[in-house]
Amino acid sequence: MTFVLMDLEWNGSYSKAAHGYFNEIIEIGATKLDDQCRRIGSFHALIRPVVSRKLTNIVTNLTGIEAEELQEGDTFEGAVRALQAFMGEDAILLTWSTTDLLVLLENCRFFLKKETIPFLELYADAQAYCQARMSNDKRGRQISLTAACQLLGISEEGLEAHRAQDDSELTARVFARLFEPDSFEVFIRPADKAFYEQLTFKTHIVSHVSNPLVKPEYLEFTCPACGRPLKPSERWRFNSRMLCAEMPCECGRTYLGRVQIKVQYNGVNVRRRLVDKSAKAEEETSPDGGDDAPKA
């Protein structure tokens, strides 16, 4: 078994042929490791753009790639064939998060007319695995490749950030430093139907209370002060990515109910919060807390 750490650079532009905004891959870089995480090969391909031959200023400034550099590049189809040959058999493909994988799938759909990535059999998210292995994992917050290198003391000297080959090399160094066979096994995913369904699923937040996913119990609150059930005095509205409604209580306190319903591939995640507006009002009108209160 081998590991292939891949990185991509792409140019985003509007395309009539793609019926919208399209991220066209212009560079592929990959580093191959053996089952002991020893470096055994590297791959690099520049791709001649056809959707938009003009690179955006963002891409040029970020990567240093000039349009002239790409004119002698390969086609996307040719680069994919070469990458497939480089990977060989029994290889696990890894990328730093699934963003590059989604862009690769987007290009396979556009150029190859395929709904899958032809050479992908096994995949693992290098970012998710490395973050899980790091002791300072910040509760699911995604860590950048540069931040991971800094935390692990891995030097980036001599490597260009935001160039596919060098970023793949850095990803390989981070992965090799943290790799442990037993813990890595659970991160390996076969590229089957369920894999692509999850990869392309778009997490979204419910924005209207009439949505069937909004269960009545999600909107039920009780007054923390007296225990009475609260009822909204207005229609639930969508604000700051949450359903909100003012909820007065018979005891005289007023609350703001806030509910976020996020639809994810594996189910619905619900966050609920009750804000005591009465306490806030009391604080704002307190003689000790106002803007005009004398300062020591």
N, C-alpha and C positions, 0 to 999 in steps of 0.2 A: 504494500500500500504506500502511496505517495501523497503529498499535500501540495496543491498548487494555489499559491496566494496571488490573486489577481487584482489589478487596479485599472480604472478607466479614466480617461479625460474625454469630455464631450463639448460640443458647441450647440447651444440652444438657439433656435430660431423658429419663426412661424413658417409653416409649410402648407400650401394648398393641397398638395398630394397627401399629406398626413392628416389633413382636415383639422389643423390646429398647431399648437406649439410642439416642436419635436426636438429631442436631444440626440443629436447625431454624434456618434462616437468617432473621435479623431485619433485616439491613441490607446493602445492596449499594452500593459506591462504585466509580467507574471514571473514569480520566483518559485522554483520547485524544490521541495524538501523530501528526503527519504523518511522511512518510518522512525528513524532516530532523530529526526529534525536536522539532519545535515544537508547543507545546500548542495544540490546536484545539477542545477540548471537555471537558465533565465530565458525569458522571451520578451521581445519588444516588436511592436508593429505600429507604424504610422499609417493612418487611413486617409485617403484623399476624399474630402467631402464632396457630395453631389447635391444635397438638399439646399445648403447655403454655403457658397464658396467664401463668403466674407465671415471672418471670425469676429465675435463680439469683443469689445474692449475689455470686458470682464475676463474672458478666456485668455486673451493675449497677456493682460497684466498679471493674471494669476499663475499661468503656466509658463509664460515666455515663448510659447509656440507662435510662430509667424505663418501666415497663409502660404508663403512661398515654400516653407519647409514641408508642407503637406502635398505639394504638387507631384512629387515622385512617390507618394505613398501608395499602399496597396488598396484594393477594393475591400469593402466590408466582408464580402463573401470569401475573398482570398485570405484575409486576416483570420477569419473564423476557422477556415480549413487548416491553416498553419498552427493556430492555437490548439485545435483538436489533436493534431499530430504531436505537438509538444506535450500535451497532457498524458497521452498514452492511455493504457488501461489501468483500472483499479485506482484511479486518482480521485481524491476528494477536493473539490473546488471550494476555496474560501475567499470571502471579500470582507472588507471592514464595513459592517452593516449591510443591509440588503439593497441600499440605494443603487449601487453599481449593477447589481443583478437585475433590478427592474429596468434600468436603462438598456442593459444588454438584451433583455427580452423584448423591449420596445423596438430595438433595431432589428432583431430577428424577425419580428412580425412584419416590419416595413420592408426590409430588403430580401429576406428569405421566404416570406409568406408562410411562416411557421408559427404555431402557437406555443411552442416550447423551445428551449435552448438545445440545439442538436447534440452537443457533446456532454451535456450535464446529466450525470447519473447520481452522484452523491454530493451534497452541499452542507457547509457549516458556516455560520455567521461568526467570523473571527472576532468581531467587536464584542458580541454577546458572550462568547466563551472567555475571552481574555478579561473582560470586566468581571465576570463571575469568579475568576481565579484570583483577582486582585483583592487584597484584604481591605482596601479602602473603597470598595464598591459603594456608590452613593445611592442606594435604594432605586436602582433601575435607571438613573440618569445616564444618558449616553456620554461616553468619554471619547474625546478625539484621539486620533492616532498620535499626534504630537504630544498631547498630555500623557498618554500611556508611556511613550518613550521617556518623557521627563521623569515620571514617577518610578520607572524601572531603571533609570540611569543609562539608557541606550542612546548612544551618540548619533546625531544626524549629520555629523560633519562629512562633507564631500558628497552629500546627496541633495538633490533639488526637490523641495517640497512642491507638490502638485504636478509632478511628472510621473507618469504611470509606472515606469520601471522602478524608479527610486522609491515610490510609495509602496510598491509591492514588496520591495526589499525590506523596508522598515516594518511592514506588516509581518513579514516572515520572521524578523528578529524578535518582535514582541511575542509572536505565537510560540517560537522555539523556546523562549525564556520561560514561558508559562505552561508549556505542554505537559500533560500527564494523561496517559492512555485511558485510565478508567473514567476520569471526570470528563474527558472529551467525547467519549462514546455516545453519551446521551444527546449531544449537540448535532450529531450526524443525521441528516435527513435524506431519504431517497427522493429523487425528483419525479414523484408520481403525480396523479391528478390532484390529490389533496394538497400536495406541496404548492402547486401552481395556484390553486384556489386561495390558499392562505397568503401566498406572496402578493397576489393581485387584489386581495380584499382591501377595500378602502374604509378604514375606521371613520366613523362619523358621529356627530352629536345630534340627538333629537332636538328639534327646534320648535315643535308645536305640541301643545298638551293633548291634542286630538289624536296623536300618533298611537296606534294600537300597542306599541311597546311601553307606553306610559301606564303602568299599573296604578290603581287608586292608592295603594299603600305607599307608593313612592312619594305621594303628595300629602301624606298625613303627618301632622306634627302635634305635639302636646306642649302646653306651656310649662317651662321648667320651674316657674315660680309656684303655680297652684295645681298643676296636673290636669287642667281642663283641656279638652281637644280644641285645636285651633281651626278656624275656617277662614279662607281668603276673603278679603273685602273687595277684591278686584279680580279680573281675569288674569290667568297666568300669562306672563309675557316672557319673551326670550331676550336676555340681556347678558353680555359678557360670557357667552357660551353656557348659560344656565337658564333654566326656567325659574322665574321669580314671581312672587306675589306677596303683598302686604297682608299680615295676619294678626288682627287685633284680638285680645283676650278679654273676657268678662271681668278679669281682675284689674283691668286698666292698663296693662302693658301692651305694647305693640311690637310685633316681630316682622322680620322679612324672611320668608321661606325661600331657600335657594336649592335647586335640584339639578344636577347634571346627569344625563343619561347618555352614556357613550356606548355605541354599538361596535363591538370588536368581533373578530373572526370566531373566537371561542365563547362568545356570549355577550351579555349586557353588563356593563359596570355602572353602578349608581353611586353618586356622591351627594350627600344631603348636608345642608347647613342651615341653622336657624340663628339669625342675627337679631339681637335685642336692640331695637331702635330706641326704646325708652331709656335704656342705660346710656346709650350714646348721646341722647338729647340731654339727659341729666348732666353728663360729663361736660358737654359743650356750654351749658348755662351755669356751671358751678363757678362760684366767685373765686375759687382757687385755680381754675383751669382755663379761664378765658384769655383771649389775646391781650386784653387790656389789664389783666391782673398784674399788680406790682411785682417786679422781679427782684430777687435777692441780690 
